[in-house]
Amino acid sequence: MSLRNSAQLDCFTSSLSINAHGGTMAQDMTLLWGSGSCPCWRVMIALEEKGLQGYNQKLLSFDKKEHKSEEVLDINPRGQLPSFKHGHVVVNESYAACFYLESKFKVQGSKLTPDDPADQALMYQRMFEGTSFYDKLNAFIYYNWFVPEEERHDSALKRNREVLVTELKLWEGYLQKLGTNSHLAGPSFSLADVTVFPTVATLFRFGLSAERYPNLGKYYAMLTERPSIKATWPPHWLENPKGQNTLKDI
Ligand SMILES: N[C@@H](CCC(=O)N[C@@H](CS)C(=O)NCC(=O)O)C(=O)O
């Protein structure tokens, strides 16, 4: 057992035990999730990074409306995924769950928050910018899904596309400034990567060109090698590796 894990033993409740792989069996945790959902993926990456394995998890189908089932509504009255519970603590919002896991398991697994307040400021800045990045991506790629047919306008779709391009250029610039092999908020992997990487992966799943956006492309390629990302890759993306080309020309 590694030093890290033997040190952890003292600070966990009896419902957590070390498994054969050195991770922690989180038997009193439940995650209800959906494949390809960025909010769900954030929480799954945080759990992996913290070495929390063996939690109760259930993959639900949005198509079958399982996110509106009693099982979900019992934990999350919004009927959304992720729905997450640790003992008596219910924390469904993906950012909140990531902050919770980082705080509760501070000394376990990866340290996901830098010590320096200025570095933390950058991490928080990127995390919360990440929410508009995610919204702008969705507003373009899921336009037809969000907007009823009779309310759709080419001009609105075009505007959403331009808004997304402006946003993409910002992130390209951020990564360019930080230099090669950098993460989103500096040299180390942090909560900014936990929360924003799923959005970046979705961009490439929808055909974003790594030639047009080389810094995002390098960042994406680097993180696809990270064990926590590999372990949580959306199962339906694995089954069907070919995504869409909606963003090919953007
Ligand atoms: N702000 C929430 C958003 C969760 C969310 O929107 N989940 C989507 C899946 S990606 C969902 O369950 N949508 C179904 C619905 O809203 O009815 C979070 O970050 O956890």
PDBQT file of the ligand as one rigid body, heavy atoms in Angstrom, charges set to zero:
ROOT
HETATM    1  N1  LIG A 301     -26.159  22.609 -13.787  1.00  0.00    +0.000 N 
HETATM    2  C1  LIG A 301     -26.295  21.178 -13.797  1.00  0.00    +0.000 C 
HETATM    3  C2  LIG A 301     -26.786  20.765 -15.158  1.00  0.00    +0.000 C 
HETATM    4  C3  LIG A 301     -27.157  19.323 -15.235  1.00  0.00    +0.000 C 
HETATM    5  C4  LIG A 301     -27.832  19.036 -16.567  1.00  0.00    +0.000 C 
HETATM    6  O1  LIG A 301     -28.247  19.951 -17.292  1.00  0.00    +0.000 OA
HETATM    7  N2  LIG A 301     -27.935  17.761 -16.909  1.00  0.00    +0.000 N 
HETATM    8  C5  LIG A 301     -28.582  17.408 -18.146  1.00  0.00    +0.000 C 
HETATM    9  C6  LIG A 301     -27.781  16.351 -18.864  1.00  0.00    +0.000 C 
HETATM   10  S1  LIG A 301     -26.285  16.998 -19.478  1.00  0.00    +0.000 SA
HETATM   11  C7  LIG A 301     -29.945  16.842 -17.840  1.00  0.00    +0.000 C 
HETATM   12  O2  LIG A 301     -30.120  16.048 -16.959  1.00  0.00    +0.000 OA
HETATM   13  N3  LIG A 301     -30.922  17.286 -18.628  1.00  0.00    +0.000 N 
HETATM   14  C8  LIG A 301     -32.264  16.821 -18.533  1.00  0.00    +0.000 C 
HETATM   15  C9  LIG A 301     -33.210  17.875 -18.071  1.00  0.00    +0.000 C 
HETATM   16  O3  LIG A 301     -32.796  18.988 -17.743  1.00  0.00    +0.000 OA
HETATM   17  O4  LIG A 301     -34.389  17.571 -18.041  1.00  0.00    +0.000 OA
HETATM   18  C10 LIG A 301     -24.945  20.552 -13.472  1.00  0.00    +0.000 C 
HETATM   19  O5  LIG A 301     -23.919  21.146 -13.823  1.00  0.00    +0.000 OA
HETATM   20  O6  LIG A 301     -24.907  19.489 -12.862  1.00  0.00    +0.000 OA
ENDROOT
TORSDOF 0
